[in-house]
Amino acid sequence: MSAFSSLPFVSRRHALQTVACGFGQLALAGLAPQAGAASNPLAAKGTHHPARAKRMIFLFMAGGVSHVDSFDHKPLLDQHDGQMREFDDARTLAKTGKIVQHRVMKPLWKFRQHGESGRWASELFPHMAEHVDDLCMIRSMHTEGVAHGPATLFLHTGSTNLIRPSVGAWISYGLGTESQNLPAFVSICPAIANGGPRNFGSAFLPPVYQGTAIGRAGIPTKEAQVRNLSNDRLSLAEQRERFELIRSLNAEQISQHSGDGELQAVLDSFELGFRMQNYAPEVFDINQESKETLAMYGIDQKPTDDFGRQCLMARRLAESGVRYIQVNYADNSANPAWDQHSNMPKHGDHAKAVDQPVAALLADLKQRGLLEDTLVWWGGEFGRTPYAQQNGTGRDHNPGGFTIWLAGGGVKPGFAYGETDEWGHHAVKDKVHMHDLHATALHLLGMDHERLTHNYAGRNFRLTDVAGRVVHDILA
């Protein structure tokens, strides 16, 4: 008896249907214009109310920038520098079970007022300080999680431990995309630590809404490209001919597996990959920019080249229709970039790398008329303490009070909202929780955070869980 006689019979038709899923480098059903929005889960969708912003750029400063050294001016720290006093600190309580004394530590960079608004900013970010009249500072942020992992996950997903969709996935789910030739959600050089792919994942939302990672932390942004984006072996006509065959095969394949979200996401991603072959190379080619623009972002200059490329790429993606762009200043260590527990002067090195590129992004968006409908969010997962950690030369984590800023997209320019206490330790006035920030960002994009839900495991989930409020006082 033949060794193959016991195998099940596979028809030629079924074999072709099964193999079709392997032709992953070609586009699928939605590429054809006649497919229409009904078959495309990323097609642009209506909003709950008129939107002030069409898209969002998040400049993530991983590790926690010290607010008391940058945008939250606390003269009391200078007056009491070096003195010992008790601080009611959640992280210290978690470690020791008691309130202990710490040495007050003054800012390492001098503060002064800037712009017509007279907002305070330190010498740490001189280029950003020139744009304070465009910034809406929230100086009363507080969040969940005292360590980087939980706090970073909470910032990105609204949860410290459960696997939830990321902010960008929720926005893609709610709004779709403005471009059918690029992903709706892109994360530039994300880190693999402190949540890793969960920070741009879709969790229980359909997989099509997850972020597309371009590069990763730890490798030069110059090398952050989409691999295998072009096909130099076949002409466009030959690629199109192959596509038409694969499209017909996969149309039948998906008809037999309707409701399979993972299969549909794979097919959608292959289709998008085909479209990107003709469109994305131009978008990612920053060499098309003028010498003046490249210089403005600090490209081909140290130490701004790497982050400058990220910021310029973000602007090009924004103007090309990408809905949510995350720009990551991060590394892959458990103690990320801005995490200066024992070496606060290191903040200065990081600031030199990001300050000019961020300021250039703001100026570039504004001069192109994009800032008015692009919401820019700058900040980290928490702030840092007003005291020296273990009486040393650095600052500990501070989730109880810190500063972020927003710009464009319907927020008040040259505005400061909320306050920390006189030491810069706890948010005390007009407090803004991370859930509130998420709710406000969704509101500016035209979505009601209480209505943007997805049913999973018998419960409606949302980005803000069962909390969150829109901070109307910062809206223009």
Secondary structure, DSSP 8 states (H G I E B T S, - for coil): --TTTTS----HHHHHHHHGGG-TTS--GGGSGGG-GGG-TTS----SS--S-SEEEEEEETT---GGGTT---HHHHHTTT-EEE---HHHHHHHSS--EEEE---SS-EEEETTTTEEEETTSHHHHTTGGGEEEEEEEE-S-SSHHHHHHHHHHS-SSS----HHHHHHHHH--S-SSS-SEEEES--SSTTGGGGG--TTS-GGGS-EEES-TTS-GGG---TT---SSS-HHHHHHHHHHHHHHHHHHHHTTTT-HHHHHHHHHHHHHHHHHHHHHHHH-GGGS-HHHHHHTTTTSTTTHHHHHHHHHHHHHHHTT-SEEEEEE--SSSS-TT--SS-TTHHHHHHHHHHHHHHHHHHHHHHTT-GGGEEEEEE-S-EE-SEEGGGSSS--EETTSEEEEEESTTB-TTEEE-EE-TTS-SEEES-EEHHHHHHHHHHHTT--TTT--EEETTEEE-TTTT-----GGGB-
